[in-house]
């Protein structure tokens, strides 16, 4: 690369423009697609095809299980993502409410008293649509305990690793 070559896209004014920019031999991806970059120097030209792709989306939802007490309770989970176009949430269960239905951040789940003698289970599905059009789904299970007739024991965490002599 010298300072005397001329860089261009081919053909000019085509759909390839807006995919990349080229300046002094450095190509920068702007939008997904393919473009042809041409370098011209002393009447000679050479070209390269540049393919630009969007990175795949990532989606993290924590925790993926929420337990609510029988007298009415609130729980929350957090959604984080990268390289996405949209994030939506839909719930499966008419006995609880969901604080929001799109975006990243904290979502709150609320339920009134469980009038039944058995636990209730529902879910929230988080769907992330990537810039590349791909989709990722994560599910949060929502469980509400039953009236005092039922007793539940949950050991949390369900597994730990400790060093000899260490106490958890």
Phi and psi in degrees as a GROMACS rama.xvg file:
@    title "Ramachandran Plot"
@    xaxis  label "Phi"
@    yaxis  label "Psi"
@TYPE xy
-117.83  -175.641  UNK-2
-94.6895  4.23331  UNK-3
-106.753  -10.1169  UNK-4
-76.3956  159.919  UNK-5
-112.648  128.615  UNK-6
-107.32  137.523  UNK-7
-150.521  170.618  UNK-8
-108.739  150.514  UNK-9
-127.38  143.186  UNK-10
-74.2188  149.77  UNK-11
-60.635  145.522  UNK-12
77.2298  5.67545  UNK-13
-87.5449  179.51  UNK-14
-66.6843  -15.1049  UNK-15
-67.9058  -31.0356  UNK-16
-65.3736  144.232  UNK-17
91.6794  -9.50052  UNK-18
-87.9964  -40.5531  UNK-19
-141.365  161.904  UNK-20
-121.129  152.596  UNK-21
-136.193  131.87  UNK-22
-149.931  121.403  UNK-23
53.1871  38.7598  UNK-24
83.9688  -2.01484  UNK-25
-100.495  125.077  UNK-26
-105.017  131.76  UNK-27
-120.316  126.825  UNK-28
-73.4422  133.011  UNK-29
-111.306  -49.6577  UNK-30
-137.769  156.091  UNK-31
-61.8116  141.417  UNK-32
144.402  -163.562  UNK-33
-128.374  141.176  UNK-34
-139.247  156.538  UNK-35
-109.366  125.779  UNK-36
-106.127  133.211  UNK-37
-119.867  133.516  UNK-38
-112.372  131.187  UNK-39
-124.437  133.403  UNK-40
-152.377  127.187  UNK-41
52.0927  41.9006  UNK-42
80.7057  -4.78813  UNK-43
-102.655  145.893  UNK-44
-131.007  151.601  UNK-45
-145.198  156.212  UNK-46
-136.82  162.686  UNK-47
-142.484  142.611  UNK-48
-90.486  130.41  UNK-49
-115.345  121.822  UNK-50
-102.781  127.386  UNK-51
-113.318  128.166  UNK-52
-126.133  155.458  UNK-53
-86.8652  138.41  UNK-54
-65.7821  151.718  UNK-55
-65.5893  148.515  UNK-56
-72.6662  157.362  UNK-57
-123.651  148.644  UNK-58
-142.742  125.891  UNK-59
-124.408  129.421  UNK-60
-128.134  124.033  UNK-61
-140.055  137.955  UNK-62
-75.7391  173.582  UNK-63
-103.126  3.6151  UNK-64
-137.709  134.107  UNK-65
-125.001  133.706  UNK-66
-117.769  126.329  UNK-67
-113.47  143.885  UNK-68
-75.5291  164.413  UNK-69
-72.3283  -20.7963  UNK-70
-85.8363  0.344004  UNK-71
111.199  132.348  UNK-72
-160.282  168.732  UNK-73
-131.427  140.857  UNK-74
-138.51  166.581  UNK-75
-144.119  160.547  UNK-76
-142.718  159.431  UNK-77
-116.954  138.44  UNK-78
-116.086  125.327  UNK-79
-127.03  145.172  UNK-80
-153.944  162.298  UNK-81
-141.891  158.596  UNK-82
55.6705  46.4596  UNK-83
-123.322  155.805  UNK-84
-97.4147  -39.9879  UNK-85
-153.008  155.184  UNK-86
-134.395  129.63  UNK-87
-131.138  155.805  UNK-88
-128.891  136.658  UNK-89
-133.361  144.824  UNK-90
-110.004  151.981  UNK-91
-122.348  97.764  UNK-92
147.634  124.316  UNK-93
-92.5446  1.52621  UNK-94
-94.582  -3.36606  UNK-95
-133.462  160.021  UNK-96
-111.455  156.631  UNK-97
-122.348  129.706  UNK-98
-67.8807  -29.3131  UNK-99
-152.15  165.261  UNK-100
-125.464  8.2388  UNK-101
-158.33  156.839  UNK-102
92.5723  177.036  UNK-103
-92.2286  174.752  UNK-104
109.713  -157.618  UNK-105
-94.1517  131.042  UNK-106
-109.824  139.047  UNK-107
-115.514  135.314  UNK-108
-112.626  131.022  UNK-109
-130.472  143.375  UNK-110
-139.322  143.152  UNK-111
-82.374  -176.06  UNK-112
-57.399  139.012  UNK-113
-84.8229  111.78  UNK-114
-83.1638  -0.708804  UNK-115
-99.7903  161.994  UNK-116
-91.0775  11.0216  UNK-117
-132.288  154.462  UNK-118
-66.7253  157.25  UNK-119
-113.345  141.633  UNK-120
-130.53  136.415  UNK-121
-143.256  -169.834  UNK-122
-154.809  160.983  UNK-123
-125.164  126.32  UNK-124
-104.006  123.635  UNK-125
-102.015  124.747  UNK-126
-116.18  125.561  UNK-127
-112.704  122.501  UNK-128
-101.708  121.478  UNK-129
-79.0336  163.578  UNK-130
-60.8017  -24.3965  UNK-131
-87.837  2.40632  UNK-132
90.539  -8.94229  UNK-133
-75.3448  160.751  UNK-134
-125.215  144.76  UNK-135
-126.564  138.611  UNK-136
-124.023  141.2  UNK-137
-130.732  145.711  UNK-138
-118.61  133.489  UNK-139
-107.418  122.883  UNK-140
-87.5877  131.739  UNK-141
-115.23  121.923  UNK-142
-123.984  131.953  UNK-143
-116.028  129.148  UNK-144
-65.0919  158.989  UNK-145
-86.7035  179.665  UNK-146
-60.4114  175.226  UNK-147
-62.3089  -4.5837  UNK-148
-62.8036  -39.8861  UNK-149
-96.3224  145.318  UNK-150
-120.201  136.147  UNK-151
-125.341  142.806  UNK-152
-125.834  127.944  UNK-153
-126.67  125.244  UNK-154
-98.4434  123.479  UNK-155
-136.259  132.266  UNK-156
-73.5999  164.046  UNK-157
-79.5296  -12.0323  UNK-158
-155.297  141.3  UNK-159
-139.811  159.914  UNK-160
-124.728  125.517  UNK-161
-129.945  157.267  UNK-162
-83.7549  155.939  UNK-163
-55.9958  129.553  UNK-164
87.2737  -10.1447  UNK-165
-85.4559  144.775  UNK-166
-115.281  136.483  UNK-167
